[in-house]
């Protein structure tokens, strides 16, 4: 490839590696996904909240609780998140800090999914999360 063709290929590859959209668009989308998840919990819509979880998170929640996500999630003790305060996006991963919770998300073909919630920071250690996926 020469000239313009190499530049186009480079642009396509860079876009594939960093996700679709600008950083601001990805931050907005991750924040909106976290807000929808929080809204589903507030509305006691466990089906919609479970659909917002990443597959590995659903699997781990169901295994640890010994029951389907729609029954396990309401019993997980997640705090009411409140409004989104800050969003950090790193490639296909995001951290959304709300008024009373920190959530981690991953980008999937269908959009952002919650990989961990009910997370609190610990000094010099990883966050401790009430629900998380492998």
BADODO-308672 format. One record per atom (N, C-alpha, C): residue in one letter; atom name; x, y, z. Coordinates in steps of 0.02 Angstrom, whole numbers. Layout:
% BADODO-308672
+----+----+--------+--------+--------+
: aa : at :      X :      Y :      Z :
+----+----+--------+--------+--------+
:  A : CA :      X :      Y :      Z :
...
+----+----+--------+--------+--------+
//
This chain:
% BADODO-308672
+----+----+--------+--------+--------+
: aa : at :      X :      Y :      Z :
+----+----+--------+--------+--------+
:  X :  N :     42 :    -59 :      0 :
:  X : CA :      0 :      0 :      0 :
:  X :  C :     43 :     62 :      0 :
:  X :  N :     20 :    113 :    -34 :
:  X : CA :     58 :    174 :    -37 :
:  X :  C :     14 :    233 :    -18 :
:  X :  N :     46 :    283 :     11 :
:  X : CA :     13 :    347 :     22 :
:  X :  C :    -52 :    342 :     60 :
:  X :  N :   -106 :    364 :     27 :
:  X : CA :   -172 :    369 :     58 :
:  X :  C :   -200 :    303 :     82 :
:  X :  N :   -186 :    249 :     46 :
:  X : CA :   -212 :    184 :     67 :
:  X :  C :   -186 :    162 :    134 :
:  X :  N :   -122 :    174 :    145 :
:  X : CA :    -92 :    157 :    210 :
:  X :  C :   -121 :    199 :    265 :
:  X :  N :   -136 :    262 :    252 :
:  X : CA :   -165 :    306 :    302 :
:  X :  C :   -235 :    284 :    320 :
:  X :  N :   -274 :    264 :    269 :
:  X : CA :   -342 :    241 :    282 :
:  X :  C :   -340 :    178 :    324 :
:  X :  N :   -296 :    130 :    307 :
:  X : CA :   -290 :     68 :    345 :
:  X :  C :   -269 :     83 :    416 :
:  X :  N :   -223 :    128 :    426 :
:  X : CA :   -201 :    147 :    493 :
:  X :  C :   -260 :    176 :    532 :
:  X :  N :   -299 :    218 :    501 :
:  X : CA :   -358 :    247 :    535 :
:  X :  C :   -409 :    194 :    554 :
:  X :  N :   -421 :    147 :    510 :
:  X : CA :   -469 :     94 :    524 :
:  X :  C :   -444 :     51 :    582 :
:  X :  N :   -381 :     33 :    581 :
:  X : CA :   -353 :     -8 :    635 :
:  X :  C :   -355 :     29 :    701 :
:  X :  N :   -337 :     93 :    701 :
:  X : CA :   -339 :    133 :    762 :
:  X :  C :   -410 :    137 :    788 :
:  X :  N :   -458 :    147 :    744 :
:  X : CA :   -528 :    149 :    766 :
:  X :  C :   -551 :     83 :    796 :
:  X :  N :   -529 :     28 :    767 :
:  X : CA :   -548 :    -38 :    794 :
:  X :  C :   -517 :    -50 :    862 :
:  X :  N :   -457 :    -26 :    872 :
:  X : CA :   -424 :    -36 :    936 :
:  X :  C :   -451 :      8 :    992 :
:  X :  N :   -475 :     67 :    975 :
:  X : CA :   -496 :    114 :   1026 :
:  X :  C :   -571 :    117 :   1035 :
:  X :  N :   -609 :     81 :    996 :
:  X : CA :   -682 :     83 :   1001 :
:  X :  C :   -709 :    136 :    954 :
:  X :  N :   -774 :    134 :    946 :
:  X : CA :   -806 :    181 :    899 :
:  X :  C :   -820 :    247 :    934 :
:  X :  N :   -816 :    300 :    896 :
:  X : CA :   -833 :    365 :    921 :
:  X :  C :   -774 :    400 :    955 :
:  X :  N :   -785 :    464 :    968 :
:  X : CA :   -735 :    503 :   1003 :
:  X :  C :   -734 :    483 :   1076 :
:  X :  N :   -683 :    506 :   1112 :
:  X : CA :   -679 :    492 :   1183 :
:  X :  C :   -741 :    519 :   1219 :
:  X :  N :   -761 :    580 :   1203 :
:  X : CA :   -820 :    609 :   1235 :
:  X :  C :   -883 :    567 :   1221 :
:  X :  N :   -890 :    542 :   1160 :
:  X : CA :   -948 :    501 :   1143 :
:  X :  C :   -947 :    435 :   1182 :
:  X :  N :   -888 :    405 :   1189 :
:  X : CA :   -882 :    343 :   1226 :
:  X :  C :   -895 :    355 :   1301 :
:  X :  N :   -870 :    411 :   1327 :
:  X : CA :   -884 :    428 :   1398 :
:  X :  C :   -959 :    438 :   1408 :
:  X :  N :   -991 :    473 :   1363 :
:  X : CA :  -1064 :    484 :   1368 :
:  X :  C :  -1101 :    418 :   1366 :
:  X :  N :  -1081 :    373 :   1320 :
:  X : CA :  -1116 :    309 :   1313 :
:  X :  C :  -1105 :    266 :   1375 :
:  X :  N :  -1045 :    264 :   1402 :
:  X : CA :  -1032 :    225 :   1463 :
:  X :  C :  -1071 :    254 :   1522 :
:  X :  N :  -1071 :    319 :   1528 :
:  X : CA :  -1110 :    351 :   1582 :
:  X :  C :  -1184 :    337 :   1576 :
:  X :  N :  -1209 :    339 :   1515 :
:  X : CA :  -1281 :    325 :   1504 :
:  X :  C :  -1297 :    253 :   1521 :
:  X :  N :  -1253 :    206 :   1504 :
:  X : CA :  -1264 :    136 :   1520 :
:  X :  C :  -1266 :    125 :   1595 :
:  X :  N :  -1221 :    158 :   1631 :
:  X : CA :  -1220 :    153 :   1704 :
:  X :  C :  -1283 :    183 :   1734 :
:  X :  N :  -1305 :    240 :   1707 :
:  X : CA :  -1366 :    273 :   1731 :
:  X :  C :  -1428 :    230 :   1718 :
:  X :  N :  -1431 :    197 :   1660 :
:  X : CA :  -1487 :    152 :   1645 :
:  X :  C :  -1488 :     93 :   1694 :
:  X :  N :  -1429 :     65 :   1708 :
:  X : CA :  -1424 :     10 :   1756 :
:  X :  C :  -1449 :     33 :   1824 :
:  X :  N :  -1426 :     91 :   1847 :
:  X : CA :  -1448 :    118 :   1911 :
:  X :  C :  -1523 :    131 :   1911 :
:  X :  N :  -1549 :    157 :   1856 :
:  X : CA :  -1621 :    169 :   1851 :
:  X :  C :  -1661 :    104 :   1853 :
:  X :  N :  -1635 :     52 :   1823 :
:  X : CA :  -1668 :    -13 :   1825 :
:  X :  C :  -1671 :    -39 :   1897 :
:  X :  N :  -1618 :    -31 :   1933 :
:  X : CA :  -1617 :    -52 :   2003 :
:  X :  C :  -1666 :    -11 :   2045 :
:  X :  N :  -1667 :     55 :   2033 :
:  X : CA :  -1714 :     98 :   2070 :
:  X :  C :  -1786 :     78 :   2056 :
:  X :  N :  -1800 :     59 :   1994 :
:  X : CA :  -1868 :     41 :   1974 :
:  X :  C :  -1884 :    -32 :   1991 :
:  X :  N :  -1837 :    -66 :   2023 :
:  X : CA :  -1845 :   -137 :   2040 :
:  X :  C :  -1859 :   -180 :   1978 :
:  X :  N :  -1827 :   -162 :   1923 :
:  X : CA :  -1834 :   -199 :   1860 :
:  X :  C :  -1771 :   -243 :   1853 :
:  X :  N :  -1771 :   -298 :   1889 :
:  X : CA :  -1712 :   -342 :   1890 :
:  X :  C :  -1697 :   -371 :   1821 :
:  X :  N :  -1748 :   -383 :   1781 :
:  X : CA :  -1737 :   -410 :   1714 :
:  X :  C :  -1697 :   -362 :   1671 :
:  X :  N :  -1716 :   -299 :   1672 :
:  X : CA :  -1680 :   -249 :   1634 :
:  X :  C :  -1610 :   -237 :   1663 :
:  X :  N :  -1604 :   -238 :   1729 :
:  X : CA :  -1538 :   -229 :   1761 :
:  X :  C :  -1492 :   -287 :   1744 :
:  X :  N :  -1517 :   -348 :   1745 :
:  X : CA :  -1476 :   -406 :   1727 :
:  X :  C :  -1455 :   -403 :   1654 :
:  X :  N :  -1498 :   -378 :   1610 :
:  X : CA :  -1480 :   -372 :   1540 :
:  X :  C :  -1424 :   -321 :   1529 :
:  X :  N :  -1414 :   -276 :   1577 :
:  X : CA :  -1362 :   -225 :   1573 :
:  X :  C :  -1294 :   -251 :   1597 :
:  X :  N :  -1294 :   -311 :   1626 :
:  X : CA :  -1232 :   -341 :   1652 :
:  X :  C :  -1195 :   -379 :   1597 :
:  X :  N :  -1130 :   -379 :   1601 :
:  X : CA :  -1089 :   -419 :   1555 :
:  X :  C :  -1101 :   -493 :   1568 :
:  X :  N :  -1095 :   -535 :   1518 :
:  X : CA :  -1109 :   -607 :   1527 :
:  X :  C :  -1069 :   -639 :   1584 :
:  X :  N :  -1005 :   -622 :   1591 :
:  X : CA :   -965 :   -651 :   1645 :
:  X :  C :   -989 :   -629 :   1714 :
:  X :  N :  -1016 :   -569 :   1718 :
:  X : CA :  -1042 :   -543 :   1781 :
:  X :  C :  -1106 :   -580 :   1800 :
:  X :  N :  -1149 :   -591 :   1751 :
:  X : CA :  -1210 :   -630 :   1764 :
:  X :  C :  -1192 :   -700 :   1787 :
:  X :  N :  -1145 :   -731 :   1752 :
:  X : CA :  -1125 :   -799 :   1768 :
:  X :  C :  -1097 :   -804 :   1839 :
:  X :  N :  -1053 :   -758 :   1857 :
:  X : CA :  -1024 :   -760 :   1924 :
:  X :  C :  -1076 :   -746 :   1979 :
:  X :  N :  -1120 :   -699 :   1966 :
:  X : CA :  -1174 :   -683 :   2013 :
:  X :  C :  -1219 :   -743 :   2025 :
:  X :  N :  -1239 :   -775 :   1970 :
:  X : CA :  -1283 :   -833 :   1976 :
:  X :  C :  -1249 :   -892 :   2011 :
:  X :  N :  -1185 :   -902 :   1996 :
:  X : CA :  -1148 :   -957 :   2028 :
:  X :  C :  -1140 :   -944 :   2102 :
:  X :  N :  -1122 :   -883 :   2121 :
:  X : CA :  -1111 :   -869 :   2192 :
:  X :  C :  -1175 :   -868 :   2232 :
:  X :  N :  -1231 :   -847 :   2201 :
:  X : CA :  -1295 :   -843 :   2236 :
:  X :  C :  -1334 :   -908 :   2231 :
:  X :  N :  -1319 :   -950 :   2181 :
:  X : CA :  -1356 :  -1012 :   2172 :
:  X :  C :  -1427 :  -1001 :   2148 :
:  X :  N :  -1438 :   -945 :   2114 :
:  X : CA :  -1505 :   -930 :   2087 :
:  X :  C :  -1498 :   -884 :   2027 :
:  X :  N :  -1551 :   -878 :   1987 :
:  X : CA :  -1547 :   -836 :   1927 :
:  X :  C :  -1533 :   -763 :   1944 :
:  X :  N :  -1504 :   -728 :   1897 :
:  X : CA :  -1487 :   -658 :   1907 :
:  X :  C :  -1545 :   -616 :   1931 :
:  X :  N :  -1604 :   -626 :   1903 :
:  X : CA :  -1662 :   -584 :   1922 :
:  X :  C :  -1680 :   -591 :   1995 :
:  X :  N :  -1661 :   -646 :   2027 :
:  X : CA :  -1672 :   -654 :   2098 :
:  X :  C :  -1611 :   -635 :   2139 :
:  X :  N :  -1552 :   -648 :   2112 :
:  X : CA :  -1490 :   -635 :   2148 :
:  X :  C :  -1472 :   -561 :   2151 :
:  X :  N :  -1484 :   -524 :   2097 :
:  X : CA :  -1464 :   -454 :   2093 :
:  X :  C :  -1497 :   -411 :   2146 :
:  X :  N :  -1563 :   -417 :   2157 :
:  X : CA :  -1594 :   -375 :   2209 :
:  X :  C :  -1566 :   -390 :   2279 :
:  X :  N :  -1541 :   -450 :   2290 :
:  X : CA :  -1513 :   -469 :   2355 :
:  X :  C :  -1439 :   -453 :   2362 :
:  X :  N :  -1407 :   -425 :   2310 :
:  X : CA :  -1335 :   -413 :   2310 :
:  X :  C :  -1314 :   -355 :   2355 :
:  X :  N :  -1362 :   -315 :   2376 :
:  X : CA :  -1347 :   -259 :   2421 :
:  X :  C :  -1314 :   -199 :   2388 :
:  X :  N :  -1326 :   -190 :   2323 :
:  X : CA :  -1297 :   -133 :   2288 :
:  X :  C :  -1326 :    -68 :   2315 :
:  X :  N :  -1284 :    -18 :   2325 :
:  X : CA :  -1309 :     47 :   2349 :
:  X :  C :  -1347 :     83 :   2294 :
:  X :  N :  -1394 :    126 :   2313 :
:  X : CA :  -1425 :    168 :   2261 :
:  X :  C :  -1371 :    215 :   2233 :
:  X :  N :  -1359 :    211 :   2169 :
:  X : CA :  -1301 :    244 :   2139 :
:  X :  C :  -1305 :    320 :   2141 :
:  X :  N :  -1362 :    348 :   2129 :
:  X : CA :  -1366 :    421 :   2122 :
:  X :  C :  -1341 :    441 :   2053 :
:  X :  N :  -1332 :    504 :   2044 :
:  X : CA :  -1312 :    531 :   1979 :
:  X :  C :  -1239 :    517 :   1962 :
:  X :  N :  -1224 :    516 :   1897 :
:  X : CA :  -1156 :    506 :   1873 :
:  X :  C :  -1115 :    569 :   1887 :
:  X :  N :  -1057 :    559 :   1918 :
:  X : CA :  -1012 :    615 :   1933 :
:  X :  C :   -952 :    618 :   1887 :
:  X :  N :   -926 :    560 :   1868 :
:  X : CA :   -865 :    560 :   1827 :
:  X :  C :   -860 :    494 :   1788 :
:  X :  N :   -835 :    499 :   1727 :
:  X : CA :   -826 :    440 :   1684 :
:  X :  C :   -755 :    440 :   1657 :
:  X :  N :   -720 :    384 :   1665 :
:  X : CA :   -654 :    374 :   1635 :
:  X :  C :   -661 :    317 :   1585 :
:  X :  N :   -637 :    327 :   1523 :
:  X : CA :   -638 :    275 :   1473 :
:  X :  C :   -567 :    262 :   1450 :
:  X :  N :   -548 :    198 :   1450 :
:  X : CA :   -483 :    177 :   1427 :
:  X :  C :   -494 :    122 :   1376 :
:  X :  N :   -492 :    139 :   1312 :
:  X : CA :   -506 :     89 :   1260 :
:  X :  C :   -576 :     62 :   1268 :
:  X :  N :   -581 :     -4 :   1279 :
:  X : CA :   -646 :    -37 :   1286 :
:  X :  C :   -668 :    -46 :   1358 :
:  X :  N :   -636 :    -11 :   1405 :
:  X : CA :   -653 :    -16 :   1476 :
:  X :  C :   -672 :     53 :   1502 :
:  X :  N :   -716 :     54 :   1552 :
:  X : CA :   -736 :    118 :   1581 :
:  X :  C :   -747 :    111 :   1656 :
:  X :  N :   -737 :    166 :   1691 :
:  X : CA :   -754 :    172 :   1762 :
:  X :  C :   -802 :    230 :   1768 :
:  X :  N :   -859 :    217 :   1799 :
:  X : CA :   -909 :    269 :   1808 :
:  X :  C :   -918 :    279 :   1883 :
:  X :  N :   -903 :    339 :   1906 :
:  X : CA :   -911 :    357 :   1976 :
:  X :  C :   -977 :    394 :   1983 :
:  X :  N :  -1020 :    368 :   2026 :
:  X : CA :  -1084 :    401 :   2039 :
:  X :  C :  -1082 :    431 :   2110 :
:  X :  N :  -1137 :    459 :   2131 :
:  X : CA :  -1139 :    490 :   2197 :
:  X :  C :  -1124 :    440 :   2253 :
:  X :  N :  -1145 :    377 :   2245 :
:  X : CA :  -1136 :    328 :   2299 :
:  X :  C :  -1109 :    261 :   2277 :
:  X :  N :  -1082 :    257 :   2216 :
:  X : CA :  -1057 :    192 :   2192 :
:  X :  C :  -1004 :    205 :   2139 :
:  X :  N :   -965 :    154 :   2126 :
:  X : CA :   -919 :    153 :   2069 :
:  X :  C :   -934 :     90 :   2030 :
:  X :  N :   -943 :     98 :   1965 :
:  X : CA :   -958 :     42 :   1921 :
:  X :  C :   -903 :     36 :   1868 :
:  X :  N :   -889 :    -25 :   1847 :
:  X : CA :   -842 :    -37 :   1793 :
:  X :  C :   -881 :    -68 :   1735 :
:  X :  N :   -863 :    -48 :   1674 :
:  X : CA :   -898 :    -70 :   1615 :
:  X :  C :   -849 :    -92 :   1562 :
:  X :  N :   -872 :   -135 :   1516 :
:  X : CA :   -834 :   -154 :   1457 :
:  X :  C :   -878 :   -142 :   1397 :
:  X :  N :   -846 :   -126 :   1341 :
:  X : CA :   -881 :   -115 :   1279 :
:  X :  C :   -891 :   -182 :   1243 :
:  X :  N :   -953 :   -196 :   1225 :
:  X : CA :   -972 :   -256 :   1188 :
:  X :  C :  -1002 :   -233 :   1122 :
:  X :  N :  -1010 :   -279 :   1073 :
:  X : CA :  -1039 :   -259 :   1009 :
:  X :  C :  -1107 :   -224 :   1017 :
:  X :  N :  -1146 :   -242 :   1067 :
:  X : CA :  -1211 :   -210 :   1077 :
:  X :  C :  -1210 :   -149 :   1122 :
:  X :  N :  -1151 :   -128 :   1145 :
:  X : CA :  -1146 :    -70 :   1188 :
:  X :  C :  -1108 :    -86 :   1253 :
:  X :  N :  -1108 :    -38 :   1298 :
:  X : CA :  -1074 :    -46 :   1362 :
:  X :  C :  -1113 :    -91 :   1409 :
:  X :  N :  -1078 :   -135 :   1444 :
:  X : CA :  -1108 :   -180 :   1493 :
:  X :  C :  -1071 :   -172 :   1559 :
:  X :  N :  -1107 :   -180 :   1613 :
:  X : CA :  -1079 :   -175 :   1680 :
:  X :  C :  -1040 :   -239 :   1696 :
:  X :  N :   -976 :   -231 :   1713 :
:  X : CA :   -936 :   -289 :   1732 :
:  X :  C :   -928 :   -294 :   1808 :
:  X :  N :   -937 :   -238 :   1843 :
:  X : CA :   -932 :   -238 :   1916 :
:  X :  C :   -972 :   -178 :   1943 :
:  X :  N :  -1003 :   -187 :   2001 :
:  X : CA :  -1041 :   -134 :   2032 :
:  X :  C :  -1038 :   -142 :   2108 :
:  X :  N :  -1057 :    -90 :   2143 :
:  X : CA :  -1051 :    -91 :   2215 :
:  X :  C :   -978 :    -90 :   2236 :
:  X :  N :   -937 :    -52 :   2200 :
:  X : CA :   -865 :    -53 :   2209 :
:  X :  C :   -842 :      5 :   2253 :
:  X :  N :   -797 :     -9 :   2299 :
:  X : CA :   -767 :     42 :   2341 :
:  X :  C :   -692 :     37 :   2335 :
:  X :  N :   -659 :     95 :   2332 :
:  X : CA :   -585 :     93 :   2326 :
:  X :  C :   -554 :     73 :   2393 :
:  X :  N :   -494 :     43 :   2387 :
:  X : CA :   -455 :     25 :   2446 :
:  X :  C :   -384 :     50 :   2434 :
:  X :  N :   -353 :     76 :   2485 :
:  X : CA :   -285 :    103 :   2478 :
:  X :  C :   -237 :     49 :   2454 :
:  X :  N :   -203 :     64 :   2400 :
:  X : CA :   -151 :     20 :   2371 :
:  X :  C :   -175 :    -51 :   2355 :
:  X :  N :   -241 :    -58 :   2344 :
:  X : CA :   -269 :   -123 :   2326 :
:  X :  C :   -323 :   -112 :   2273 :
:  X :  N :   -342 :   -166 :   2238 :
:  X : CA :   -398 :   -159 :   2190 :
:  X :  C :   -463 :   -141 :   2227 :
:  X :  N :   -510 :   -115 :   2189 :
:  X : CA :   -576 :   -101 :   2217 :
:  X :  C :   -606 :   -165 :   2244 :
:  X :  N :   -648 :   -159 :   2295 :
:  X : CA :   -688 :   -216 :   2320 :
:  X :  C :   -758 :   -204 :   2293 :
:  X :  N :   -785 :   -254 :   2257 :
:  X : CA :   -850 :   -247 :   2223 :
:  X :  C :   -898 :   -300 :   2249 :
:  X :  N :   -962 :   -280 :   2256 :
:  X : CA :  -1013 :   -326 :   2278 :
:  X :  C :  -1030 :   -377 :   2222 :
:  X :  N :  -1031 :   -353 :   2160 :
:  X : CA :  -1040 :   -399 :   2104 :
:  X :  C :   -984 :   -385 :   2053 :
:  X :  N :   -960 :   -438 :   2022 :
:  X : CA :   -907 :   -432 :   1972 :
:  X :  C :   -906 :   -494 :   1929 :
:  X :  N :   -877 :   -487 :   1871 :
:  X : CA :   -873 :   -543 :   1825 :
:  X :  C :   -801 :   -561 :   1809 :
:  X :  N :   -793 :   -623 :   1788 :
:  X : CA :   -726 :   -646 :   1771 :
:  X :  C :   -709 :   -634 :   1699 :
+----+----+--------+--------+--------+
//
